[in-house]
Amino acid sequence: MSDDTLRYPLGKFTGNGPNSPEQRAEMIRDIGALPPKIAVAVHGLNDTQLDTPYRDGGWTVRQVVHHVADSHMNAYIRFKLAMTEDSPTIKPYQEALWAELVDGRSLSPAVSLTLLAALHQRWILLLQSLTESDFRDRGYMHPETGRRYSLDIALALYAWHGKHHVAHITSLRQRMGWT
């Protein structure tokens, strides 16, 4: 299996919008379904398995779970900023360095699974309240790319992001024969 396939088991993110109302509804369902899907993906794994990288040079399963929580907390805040400010410039974070901190390397994934369940309840309620014009016209600036992300594109990105990381875990389980 190629490194690119291991790194991007679902392919790279390609969403560029605009999304139809049906596509948005599906993406919101995908975001809502993430907490139980990632919980199932790690269910029954022991510490050795949780500390196995999903690919050479990649994060461990444990780090992936904590990364998803970190990323989706940031995403939720970005959505709220975009809804309450005019194209705010968001604060990027060094995700690779966050993954190396003690919580990302050693904490039980159960903590981030609980966090994700609660966070996604709030995020889904917010997402379901947004209008067509909110998704199209509201957004944020990313200072590292110099690009403005509409909430439509951000929704697509984070729907993909969750499935992308679940696939890291499930594809590793398949390769390793972990049932």
Secondary structure, DSSP 8 states (H G I E B T S, - for coil): --HHHHH-TT----------HHHHHHHHHHHHHHHHHHHHHHTT--HHHHTSBSSTTS-BHHHHHHHHHHHHHHHHHHHHHHHHSSS-B-----HHHHHHSHHHHHS-HHHHHHHHHHHHHHHHHHHHH--HHHHHH-EEEETTTTEEEEHHHHHHHHHHHHHHHHHHHHHHHHHHT--
